[in-house]
Amino acid sequence: MTHLSTKKLILIAGPTAAGKTAMAIRIAQHFHTSIISADSRQCYKEMKIGVARPSDEELSAVPHFFIASHSIQEDVTAAVFESYALEKAAELFKTHDVVVMVGGTGLYIRAFCEGLDLIPEIPAGIREKIIASYEANGIGWLQQELNLRDPLFAEKGEMQNPQRMMRALEVVEATGHSIFSFRRNEKTSRDFEIIKIGLTLPRDILRQRIDERVDQMMKAGLEAEVRELRPNRHLNALQTVGYQEIFEYLEGKCRLEDAVERVKINTRQYAKRQMTWFNRDPEMHWFVPDEWDKILQFIDTSV
């Protein structure tokens, strides 16, 4: 990565429930700057409880961007985020030397830091057909289709991640080529330096925090939020942990307590995938959330 200016972007990444939001706010306050979210679901204004959107108090403490900025009716992709975040960062850098980015969506973060793979635009009809087939037939259908149509992804891709699998399937259906064939061999240079901080916790503590967060979501009204969004279940934004499981309950396919337990299990599995993704990045510097002094010292020596 080529550093062409003294501007710095501090990235706070890591698994869900690791304390990223609180850390990002603390760092942003320290540098008197703003936060760009890198979360692929908190950007939807209709989704609040189930995506653990920052509280009104947290949002008022520091200016946030890409939070409740789009509708679930919009097709928000990594490419949309890359464009949005680069434009917002450039705007903020006019008056700040430091900007903070926080989130756990690895693909969005990679798009911002390195640029996107050059994948052609996918017709909406293909995406909708694949989502409908997945809802009707489950992950086993996705695995079978990818084994047949994109054996390279089936061998090397995330074959337990429905979002990644549906993306791979829509690309091969639209283009006739594996999604891996569109990957860049070189990173795109940015005209600012990126300081990458990862937050992590011992597995048992993270599991406990995830379970407690899901319980808090239910108390805060997650069931009612999902019920209101049920007419839009087919939309890509709602192919999301915390919503899909409650949809199943609302359709009489399981008991509420079983749906809640599946939300916890699936969230833990998602956190594991996030850690796998971020651990592949050699530029990520890892800390536990209570190491504020160490984190600040690391940032200050970098900034």
N, C-alpha and C positions, 0 to 999 in steps of 0.2 A: 504494500500500500504506500503510495507516494504522498508525503505530507507537504502541501503547498502553502500552508498558512499556519498561524498560531492558534487558530480556532480549535476547540476541543469538544467532542461529544462523549459524554460519560454514559456508557450503556450498563444498565442493571438487568441481568438476565437470571434465569434459573427456573426451577419447577414451581408449579402452582402451590400456594400456601407457604412459601418459603420466607415471606416478608419483604418482597420486592417493592411494593407500593410505599410502605413506611420508610424504607431506606432511600428510595428515589426522592421522596418529599424532603427528607432530612438533608440530602445532598443538594437538592435544588435550593433549599432555603439557605444553606451555607454559602452557595455561590450566587444567590440572588438572581436565579434564572427560572426557566420554565421547563415543563416536562412534555415530551412526545410519547404517547403510549404506543407500544408495539404488540398489541393484543388484538387478535383477529375477530374477537367477539364483543369486547367492551366498546367497540366503535358503533354498535347498533343501539339506537335510542330506545327501541322496544324491549331490549334485554338488559336487565339490571341485576336482579337478585342472583339468577343462575350463573352469571358470568363474573360474580364478585367484583362488580364495578366499584371503584373508590367511593367512599361516602361523600355526602355533600360537604361535610366538614373538611375532609381531605382535599376535595376538589377546590374548595375556597382557600385552602392554605397556600397553594401554588397554582399558577396557570397551567392547565392541562390541555393537550390537543390530541385529536383522534379518539376522544371519549364521547359517546353519544353523538357522533358527528354524521352518521349515515343511517339510512333506513334498511330494514331487513329486505325490503323490496329491491334494493340496489345490489348489483353484482360487485362486491368488494373483493378484490384479489390482491395477491402479493404485488402485482404490478401497480395497482391502484395505490396501495400503501407506499410503495417506493416513490412514486411521483409526489404523493401528498407529503410524505415525511421529508423528502429532499427540499421541496419548496418551502415547507414550514421551517426547516432548519436554516435555510438560507436567509429567511426573513428574520429569524431570531438572532442569527449571528451578526446582523447589522447593528444590534445594540447590546449583545452579550458575547463574551469570549468563550463562555462555557454553556452548553445545552445538555440536558439530561434526557435519555431515552430509557424506558422501562417496559418489560414485557417478557412473555414466555413463548411467543409464537416464533419458532426458530426460522421458518421459511421467510417470514416478514423481515426479521432481523438480518438474515443473510442477503435478502434483496436490497435492503438499505445499505449494508456495509460493502457488498461485493458486486451488486448488479444481478439481474435476473437472467435465467436461461431464456433463450430466444424461442419460446414456444408459441406457435400460431394461436390466434384467437379461436376458441372453441364455440361452435354454435350452441345457443341455449337449449335447443331441443335435445341435443345429445346428452347434455348434463342432466336435464330433467328426466330423461328416459332411464339413465343409469341410477339416479337417486331413487326413482320409483321401483326399479328392479331390486335394488339393495334393500329397500324397506320391505318389499314383499318376500324376499328370499334369504336375506341375511348375509353375513360375512362369508359363509361357505360358498355362496354364489360368486362373490367377488374373487375369491381365491381360485375358484375353478376357471372363471373367465380369463384371469390374468395368466394362469398356467398355460392356457390355450393360446392366448393372443399376444401376450408380452412376457415370454419366458425369462427374459433378462431381468425385468422388474420382479418377477416371481422368485428369482434366485437371489437378487441383491437388495430388493426394496423392502419397505416396512409392511410385511404381509399380515400384520395384526392391527393395522391402522386404517380404518375404513375411509377416512378423508383422503389419505395419500393414495389408497388403492383406487378409489373412484376417480381421482385426478389422473392416475396413470391409465386407467381404462378409457376415459374420455379422450385422452390424447391419442392413444393408439387407434381408437375408432375414428377420430376425425382426420388423422394424418397418415395412418398406416405404419407409423414408426413408434418405437419405444420412447417413452419420456426421457430415458437416459441418453438418447441420441441427440437431444437438444441442449445438453449441458455444456456450459462454457468451460474452456480450459484455462482462461485467465480472469482474474478479478478486475472489476472496474475501479479505477482510481477515484478517490474523493478528495476534495480540496480542503479537508479538515482531518484532524487526527481523531481516531476512535479508541477510547480507553474502555476495555471490556472487563466488567466485574460480574462474577457469578456468585449467587447466594445459594448455599446448600445447608442441609441439616442431616443429622443422623436419621437413618431410615425409620426407626421406630417413632421418633419425634415428629417427622414429617407425616407419617401415617396418622398419628394422633391428631395433628393439626388439620389434616384433610377431613377426617371424620367429624371433628368439631365444627369445621366450616360448613359441611353439608348439613349438620343438625341445625346450625344457625340459619342457614338458608331456608330450611323448612319452617322454622319459627317465624322468619321474616316474610313468608308468604310465597314461597317458590311454587307451590301447587297452583295457587291462583294465577300467578304470572304465566305459567305454562298453559293453563286452561284458556286464558285469554288469547294466547298465541296459537292455539290448536288449529284454527282455520288456515294457518300459514305453514303447517307442518312440512309441506313439500319443499319449502325454500331451503337453499343451501345453508343459510345462516343458522337454521334450527337443527341441522344435522350435528348436534352438539351434545356432549356429556352434560347431564343435568336436565336436559329437555327431552331427549329421546326416551329415557327411562320413565319419566313421568307421563309422557304421551302413552306409553304402554299401559300404565295404570289407568289412565283416563279412558282407554279403550277396553277396559275390563280384562286385560290379558294377564294381570298379576295383582297381588295385594300391594297397598301403598308401602308397607314396611319392606317388602321385597324390592320394590322399585328404588327406595331410598338406599338400601344396602347395595344395590347394583350401581347407583350413582357413586357411592364411596369406592367400590372396587374399581370401577372404570376410571375414576379420577386418579386413583393411585397408579393405575397402569399408564395413564396419560403422563403423570409426573415422571414415571420411570422412562418413558420415551423422550420426554424433554431433557432429562439428564443425559441420556445416550446421545442426543443431538448435540448439546452444548459441550459435552466432554470431548467431542471430536475437534473442537476449535482450540488450537494451541495458543491462541492469543487471549483466551479467557483466564482471568485470575480469580481464584476461588477463595471465598471467605464464608464464615458463618455470620448470621445477621447481627449478633451482639458484639462483633469485632469492630465497632465504630472507629476507634482510634487507629487501628491498623488500616482500615479502609481509607480513612481520611489521609493518613500518612502516605499511603500508596498513591492516592489521587494527587496529593500536593506535590509529590516528587515527579509525577507525570505531567502535571499542569504547570 
